[in-house]
Amino acid sequence: MSTSVTALQKVANSQIARDQVTLRDLERDLAELEAQYAMPSETFHSLWLAGELDDSADFMDWHVLCDMVAEVRKRVALLKSEV
């Protein structure tokens, strides 16, 4: 294995580790909103996208958190597939 591949793998693994910490924190925030509103994020997000919920600050934050979780999960999956 070449040095450049090893270096890239180290960088990817480091990013995966950072993303997993970020994901844990984001999922904790989602869990708080799910408990507060007694609704899973998947249900919330479907209702939000359908325009069935108001534009309260909590709901806007929840929507952003859902999107952030999805993006971080995609990045982790991509990096893991490449390592």
N, CA, C and O atoms as CSV, one atom per row, in Angstrom:
chain,resi,resn,atom,element,x,y,z
A,1,MET,N,N,0.853,-1.181,0.000
A,1,MET,CA,C,0.000,0.000,0.000
A,1,MET,C,C,0.896,1.240,0.000
A,1,MET,O,O,1.857,1.323,0.765
A,2,SER,N,N,0.578,2.176,-0.845
A,2,SER,CA,C,1.419,3.357,-0.954
A,2,SER,C,C,1.192,4.305,0.218
A,2,SER,O,O,0.175,4.236,0.908
A,3,THR,N,N,2.143,5.173,0.421
A,3,THR,CA,C,2.076,6.142,1.513
A,3,THR,C,C,0.907,7.096,1.338
A,3,THR,O,O,0.255,7.463,2.315
A,4,SER,N,N,0.631,7.506,0.086
A,4,SER,CA,C,-0.465,8.451,-0.141
A,4,SER,C,C,-1.817,7.816,0.172
A,4,SER,O,O,-2.710,8.491,0.684
A,5,VAL,N,N,-1.977,6.536,-0.127
A,5,VAL,CA,C,-3.227,5.851,0.188
A,5,VAL,C,C,-3.386,5.743,1.698
A,5,VAL,O,O,-4.469,5.981,2.234
A,6,THR,N,N,-2.315,5.389,2.374
A,6,THR,CA,C,-2.365,5.291,3.826
A,6,THR,C,C,-2.701,6.636,4.447
A,6,THR,O,O,-3.509,6.705,5.373
A,7,ALA,N,N,-2.098,7.696,3.955
A,7,ALA,CA,C,-2.378,9.039,4.467
A,7,ALA,C,C,-3.845,9.407,4.235
A,7,ALA,O,O,-4.498,9.957,5.122
A,8,LEU,N,N,-4.358,9.100,3.041
A,8,LEU,CA,C,-5.766,9.385,2.746
A,8,LEU,C,C,-6.694,8.582,3.645
A,8,LEU,O,O,-7.725,9.090,4.087
A,9,GLN,N,N,-6.339,7.339,3.918
A,9,GLN,CA,C,-7.150,6.514,4.812
A,9,GLN,C,C,-7.156,7.094,6.217
A,9,GLN,O,O,-8.187,7.082,6.890
A,10,LYS,N,N,-6.018,7.599,6.663
A,10,LYS,CA,C,-5.949,8.216,7.987
A,10,LYS,C,C,-6.827,9.458,8.052
A,10,LYS,O,O,-7.531,9.682,9.037
A,11,VAL,N,N,-6.779,10.258,7.000
A,11,VAL,CA,C,-7.609,11.459,6.947
A,11,VAL,C,C,-9.088,11.069,6.953
A,11,VAL,O,O,-9.887,11.658,7.680
A,12,ALA,N,N,-9.444,10.080,6.145
A,12,ALA,CA,C,-10.838,9.627,6.087
A,12,ALA,C,C,-11.286,9.078,7.433
A,12,ALA,O,O,-12.383,9.391,7.897
A,13,ASN,N,N,-10.455,8.270,8.058
A,13,ASN,CA,C,-10.809,7.708,9.361
A,13,ASN,C,C,-10.954,8.792,10.422
A,13,ASN,O,O,-11.822,8.708,11.290
A,14,SER,N,N,-10.106,9.802,10.348
A,14,SER,CA,C,-10.199,10.925,11.277
A,14,SER,C,C,-11.509,11.688,11.076
A,14,SER,O,O,-12.165,12.072,12.044
A,15,GLN,N,N,-11.883,11.904,9.812
A,15,GLN,CA,C,-13.144,12.593,9.519
A,15,GLN,C,C,-14.332,11.758,9.975
A,15,GLN,O,O,-15.301,12.299,10.509
A,16,ILE,N,N,-14.269,10.460,9.772
A,16,ILE,CA,C,-15.343,9.569,10.225
A,16,ILE,C,C,-15.504,9.687,11.735
A,16,ILE,O,O,-16.627,9.772,12.232
A,17,ALA,N,N,-14.405,9.692,12.461
A,17,ALA,CA,C,-14.469,9.801,13.921
A,17,ALA,C,C,-15.098,11.127,14.339
A,17,ALA,O,O,-15.938,11.157,15.239
A,18,ARG,N,N,-14.701,12.218,13.695
A,18,ARG,CA,C,-15.297,13.531,14.013
A,18,ARG,C,C,-16.784,13.542,13.680
A,18,ARG,O,O,-17.601,14.048,14.449
A,19,ASP,N,N,-17.123,12.979,12.526
A,19,ASP,CA,C,-18.533,12.945,12.121
A,19,ASP,C,C,-19.373,12.101,13.080
A,19,ASP,O,O,-20.529,12.431,13.346
A,20,GLN,N,N,-18.812,11.038,13.588
A,20,GLN,CA,C,-19.563,10.197,14.522
A,20,GLN,C,C,-19.850,10.937,15.827
A,20,GLN,O,O,-20.913,10.758,16.421
A,21,VAL,N,N,-18.916,11.758,16.269
A,21,VAL,CA,C,-19.152,12.592,17.458
A,21,VAL,C,C,-20.245,13.614,17.156
A,21,VAL,O,O,-21.159,13.819,17.953
A,22,THR,N,N,-20.134,14.249,15.993
A,22,THR,CA,C,-21.146,15.217,15.583
A,22,THR,C,C,-22.516,14.551,15.489
A,22,THR,O,O,-23.516,15.099,15.954
A,23,LEU,N,N,-22.553,13.379,14.892
A,23,LEU,CA,C,-23.804,12.645,14.741
A,23,LEU,C,C,-24.416,12.306,16.093
A,23,LEU,O,O,-25.626,12.432,16.281
A,24,ARG,N,N,-23.588,11.880,17.025
A,24,ARG,CA,C,-24.081,11.566,18.370
A,24,ARG,C,C,-24.737,12.798,19.001
A,24,ARG,O,O,-25.812,12.699,19.594
A,25,ASP,N,N,-24.089,13.951,18.872
A,25,ASP,CA,C,-24.629,15.184,19.442
A,25,ASP,C,C,-25.928,15.601,18.750
A,25,ASP,O,O,-26.887,16.001,19.411
A,26,LEU,N,N,-25.955,15.507,17.428
A,26,LEU,CA,C,-27.175,15.857,16.685
A,26,LEU,C,C,-28.326,14.918,17.041
A,26,LEU,O,O,-29.462,15.360,17.211
A,27,GLU,N,N,-28.033,13.635,17.153
A,27,GLU,CA,C,-29.082,12.667,17.495
A,27,GLU,C,C,-29.600,12.889,18.913
A,27,GLU,O,O,-30.777,12.653,19.188
A,28,ARG,N,N,-28.733,13.341,19.811
A,28,ARG,CA,C,-29.177,13.687,21.168
A,28,ARG,C,C,-30.160,14.859,21.103
A,28,ARG,O,O,-31.189,14.850,21.778
A,29,ASP,N,N,-29.835,15.867,20.285
A,29,ASP,CA,C,-30.725,17.012,20.131
A,29,ASP,C,C,-32.058,16.591,19.517
A,29,ASP,O,O,-33.112,17.076,19.928
A,30,LEU,N,N,-32.014,15.698,18.543
A,30,LEU,CA,C,-33.253,15.188,17.949
A,30,LEU,C,C,-34.082,14.452,18.989
A,30,LEU,O,O,-35.300,14.620,19.046
A,31,ALA,N,N,-33.432,13.639,19.812
A,31,ALA,CA,C,-34.141,12.863,20.830
A,31,ALA,C,C,-34.863,13.790,21.814
A,31,ALA,O,O,-35.963,13.478,22.270
A,32,GLU,N,N,-34.250,14.911,22.136
A,32,GLU,CA,C,-34.894,15.877,23.033
A,32,GLU,C,C,-36.170,16.432,22.409
A,32,GLU,O,O,-37.196,16.538,23.080
A,33,LEU,N,N,-36.108,16.785,21.132
A,33,LEU,CA,C,-37.303,17.296,20.444
A,33,LEU,C,C,-38.360,16.209,20.291
A,33,LEU,O,O,-39.552,16.474,20.442
A,34,GLU,N,N,-37.930,14.994,19.993
A,34,GLU,CA,C,-38.876,13.879,19.873
A,34,GLU,C,C,-39.611,13.656,21.194
A,34,GLU,O,O,-40.820,13.424,21.203
A,35,ALA,N,N,-38.890,13.724,22.291
A,35,ALA,CA,C,-39.510,13.544,23.602
A,35,ALA,C,C,-40.442,14.712,23.921
A,35,ALA,O,O,-41.550,14.509,24.420
A,36,GLN,N,N,-40.000,15.916,23.638
A,36,GLN,CA,C,-40.802,17.110,23.929
A,36,GLN,C,C,-42.131,17.091,23.182
A,36,GLN,O,O,-43.164,17.468,23.736
A,37,TYR,N,N,-42.104,16.653,21.929
A,37,TYR,CA,C,-43.309,16.684,21.100
A,37,TYR,C,C,-43.929,15.298,20.902
A,37,TYR,O,O,-44.891,15.152,20.148
A,38,ALA,N,N,-43.386,14.290,21.571
A,38,ALA,CA,C,-43.904,12.918,21.494
A,38,ALA,C,C,-44.124,12.494,20.039
A,38,ALA,O,O,-45.196,12.022,19.658
A,39,MET,N,N,-43.065,12.681,19.243
A,39,MET,CA,C,-43.163,12.366,17.817
A,39,MET,C,C,-41.770,11.980,17.303
A,39,MET,O,O,-40.792,12.676,17.576
A,40,PRO,N,N,-41.683,10.882,16.570
A,40,PRO,CA,C,-40.385,10.548,15.976
A,40,PRO,C,C,-39.994,11.575,14.902
A,40,PRO,O,O,-40.854,12.186,14.269
A,41,SER,N,N,-38.715,11.744,14.718
A,41,SER,CA,C,-38.232,12.715,13.733
A,41,SER,C,C,-38.708,12.400,12.324
A,41,SER,O,O,-38.976,13.311,11.540
A,42,GLU,N,N,-38.814,11.120,11.997
A,42,GLU,CA,C,-39.278,10.746,10.660
A,42,GLU,C,C,-40.701,11.265,10.419
A,42,GLU,O,O,-41.004,11.781,9.343
A,43,THR,N,N,-41.563,11.124,11.420
A,43,THR,CA,C,-42.937,11.621,11.310
A,43,THR,C,C,-42.942,13.138,11.221
A,43,THR,O,O,-43.610,13.722,10.368
A,44,PHE,N,N,-42.182,13.772,12.122
A,44,PHE,CA,C,-42.091,15.230,12.096
A,44,PHE,C,C,-41.661,15.714,10.715
A,44,PHE,O,O,-42.288,16.602,10.136
A,45,HIS,N,N,-40.592,15.127,10.195
A,45,HIS,CA,C,-40.034,15.619,8.935
A,45,HIS,C,C,-41.029,15.455,7.785
A,45,HIS,O,O,-41.127,16.324,6.919
A,46,SER,N,N,-41.758,14.355,7.778
A,46,SER,CA,C,-42.780,14.159,6.738
A,46,SER,C,C,-43.869,15.222,6.845
A,46,SER,O,O,-44.286,15.793,5.837
A,47,LEU,N,N,-44.326,15.486,8.064
A,47,LEU,CA,C,-45.354,16.512,8.270
A,47,LEU,C,C,-44.821,17.899,7.908
A,47,LEU,O,O,-45.529,18.704,7.303
A,48,TRP,N,N,-43.586,18.168,8.277
A,48,TRP,CA,C,-42.977,19.466,7.975
A,48,TRP,C,C,-42.887,19.677,6.465
A,48,TRP,O,O,-43.269,20.728,5.950
A,49,LEU,N,N,-42.379,18.669,5.768
A,49,LEU,CA,C,-42.225,18.790,4.320
A,49,LEU,C,C,-43.570,18.911,3.611
A,49,LEU,O,O,-43.659,19.519,2.544
A,50,ALA,N,N,-44.617,18.336,4.200
A,50,ALA,CA,C,-45.955,18.434,3.624
A,50,ALA,C,C,-46.631,19.763,3.964
A,50,ALA,O,O,-47.739,20.037,3.504
A,51,GLY,N,N,-45.954,20.591,4.778
A,51,GLY,CA,C,-46.515,21.893,5.141
A,51,GLY,C,C,-47.609,21.813,6.187
A,51,GLY,O,O,-48.428,22.724,6.301
A,52,GLU,N,N,-47.629,20.732,6.950
A,52,GLU,CA,C,-48.694,20.530,7.931
A,52,GLU,C,C,-48.345,21.036,9.330
A,52,GLU,O,O,-49.138,20.888,10.259
A,53,LEU,N,N,-47.167,21.631,9.483
A,53,LEU,CA,C,-46.749,22.163,10.781
A,53,LEU,C,C,-46.424,23.639,10.642
A,53,LEU,O,O,-46.069,24.116,9.564
A,54,ASP,N,N,-46.554,24.358,11.761
A,54,ASP,CA,C,-46.253,25.796,11.709
A,54,ASP,C,C,-44.751,26.046,11.675
A,54,ASP,O,O,-43.949,25.117,11.768
A,55,ASP,N,N,-44.388,27.303,11.540
A,55,ASP,CA,C,-42.990,27.686,11.427
A,55,ASP,C,C,-42.403,28.135,12.760
A,55,ASP,O,O,-41.671,29.123,12.822
A,56,SER,N,N,-42.726,27.412,13.818
A,56,SER,CA,C,-42.173,27.766,15.130
A,56,SER,C,C,-40.661,27.565,15.119
A,56,SER,O,O,-40.128,26.831,14.287
A,57,ALA,N,N,-39.987,28.216,16.040
A,57,ALA,CA,C,-38.529,28.105,16.120
A,57,ALA,C,C,-38.107,26.663,16.353
A,57,ALA,O,O,-37.149,26.193,15.738
A,58,ASP,N,N,-38.808,25.952,17.234
A,58,ASP,CA,C,-38.466,24.550,17.494
A,58,ASP,C,C,-38.578,23.714,16.231
A,58,ASP,O,O,-37.710,22.886,15.954
A,59,PHE,N,N,-39.637,23.925,15.468
A,59,PHE,CA,C,-39.842,23.121,14.266
A,59,PHE,C,C,-38.809,23.452,13.189
A,59,PHE,O,O,-38.342,22.566,12.473
A,60,MET,N,N,-38.463,24.715,13.085
A,60,MET,CA,C,-37.426,25.075,12.107
A,60,MET,C,C,-36.088,24.459,12.519
A,60,MET,O,O,-35.355,23.938,11.678
A,61,ASP,N,N,-35.774,24.520,13.814
A,61,ASP,CA,C,-34.546,23.884,14.300
A,61,ASP,C,C,-34.578,22.382,14.051
A,61,ASP,O,O,-33.583,21.799,13.620
A,62,TRP,N,N,-35.712,21.761,14.319
A,62,TRP,CA,C,-35.859,20.320,14.147
A,62,TRP,C,C,-35.632,19.933,12.693
A,62,TRP,O,O,-34.952,18.952,12.396
A,63,HIS,N,N,-36.211,20.718,11.796
A,63,HIS,CA,C,-36.034,20.469,10.360
A,63,HIS,C,C,-34.550,20.534,9.975
A,63,HIS,O,O,-34.052,19.669,9.254
A,64,VAL,N,N,-33.859,21.550,10.454
A,64,VAL,CA,C,-32.434,21.704,10.153
A,64,VAL,C,C,-31.644,20.536,10.744
A,64,VAL,O,O,-30.746,20.003,10.092
A,65,LEU,N,N,-31.971,20.136,11.967
A,65,LEU,CA,C,-31.288,18.998,12.588
A,65,LEU,C,C,-31.492,17.725,11.764
A,65,LEU,O,O,-30.547,16.965,11.554
A,66,CYS,N,N,-32.702,17.494,11.306
A,66,CYS,CA,C,-32.978,16.311,10.472
A,66,CYS,C,C,-32.104,16.330,9.216
A,66,CYS,O,O,-31.517,15.314,8.843
A,67,ASP,N,N,-32.024,17.486,8.574
A,67,ASP,CA,C,-31.210,17.601,7.370
A,67,ASP,C,C,-29.728,17.394,7.683
A,67,ASP,O,O,-29.016,16.731,6.929
A,68,MET,N,N,-29.271,17.960,8.791
A,68,MET,CA,C,-27.865,17.811,9.168
A,68,MET,C,C,-27.529,16.353,9.457
A,68,MET,O,O,-26.481,15.866,9.034
A,69,VAL,N,N,-28.404,15.654,10.171
A,69,VAL,CA,C,-28.180,14.240,10.469
A,69,VAL,C,C,-28.089,13.440,9.172
A,69,VAL,O,O,-27.200,12.604,9.010
A,70,ALA,N,N,-29.005,13.701,8.260
A,70,ALA,CA,C,-28.993,12.983,6.982
A,70,ALA,C,C,-27.685,13.223,6.232
A,70,ALA,O,O,-27.112,12.286,5.676
A,71,GLU,N,N,-27.211,14.460,6.211
A,71,GLU,CA,C,-25.966,14.782,5.500
A,71,GLU,C,C,-24.758,14.124,6.158
A,71,GLU,O,O,-23.893,13.587,5.466
A,72,VAL,N,N,-24.692,14.161,7.473
A,72,VAL,CA,C,-23.551,13.554,8.164
A,72,VAL,C,C,-23.573,12.039,7.970
A,72,VAL,O,O,-22.526,11.427,7.754
A,73,ARG,N,N,-24.757,11.431,8.045
A,73,ARG,CA,C,-24.848,9.983,7.815
A,73,ARG,C,C,-24.379,9.616,6.411
A,73,ARG,O,O,-23.678,8.620,6.230
A,74,LYS,N,N,-24.764,10.415,5.418
A,74,LYS,CA,C,-24.336,10.157,4.039
A,74,LYS,C,C,-22.827,10.255,3.914
A,74,LYS,O,O,-22.190,9.420,3.272
A,75,ARG,N,N,-22.253,11.294,4.542
A,75,ARG,CA,C,-20.807,11.480,4.465
A,75,ARG,C,C,-20.066,10.318,5.126
A,75,ARG,O,O,-19.076,9.820,4.589
A,76,VAL,N,N,-20.549,9.888,6.294
A,76,VAL,CA,C,-19.910,8.760,6.986
A,76,VAL,C,C,-20.000,7.501,6.122
A,76,VAL,O,O,-19.018,6.773,5.982
A,77,ALA,N,N,-21.162,7.247,5.548
A,77,ALA,CA,C,-21.327,6.064,4.702
A,77,ALA,C,C,-20.389,6.127,3.494
A,77,ALA,O,O,-19.772,5.125,3.132
A,78,LEU,N,N,-20.284,7.286,2.881
A,78,LEU,CA,C,-19.404,7.442,1.733
A,78,LEU,C,C,-17.948,7.224,2.120
A,78,LEU,O,O,-17.219,6.503,1.439
A,79,LEU,N,N,-17.531,7.843,3.205
A,79,LEU,CA,C,-16.145,7.689,3.645
A,79,LEU,C,C,-15.842,6.238,4.015
A,79,LEU,O,O,-14.771,5.724,3.693
A,80,LYS,N,N,-16.777,5.586,4.684
A,80,LYS,CA,C,-16.555,4.189,5.057
A,80,LYS,C,C,-16.458,3.290,3.824
A,80,LYS,O,O,-15.694,2.325,3.812
A,81,SER,N,N,-17.228,3.608,2.797
A,81,SER,CA,C,-17.181,2.803,1.578
A,81,SER,C,C,-15.872,2.990,0.815
A,81,SER,O,O,-15.471,2.127,0.034
A,82,GLU,N,N,-15.219,4.111,1.046
A,82,GLU,CA,C,-13.983,4.429,0.328
A,82,GLU,C,C,-12.741,4.005,1.097
A,82,GLU,O,O,-11.652,3.946,0.526
A,83,VAL,N,N,-12.888,3.710,2.385
A,83,VAL,CA,C,-11.717,3.371,3.211
A,83,VAL,C,C,-11.414,1.886,3.129
A,83,VAL,O,O,-10.465,1.414,3.755
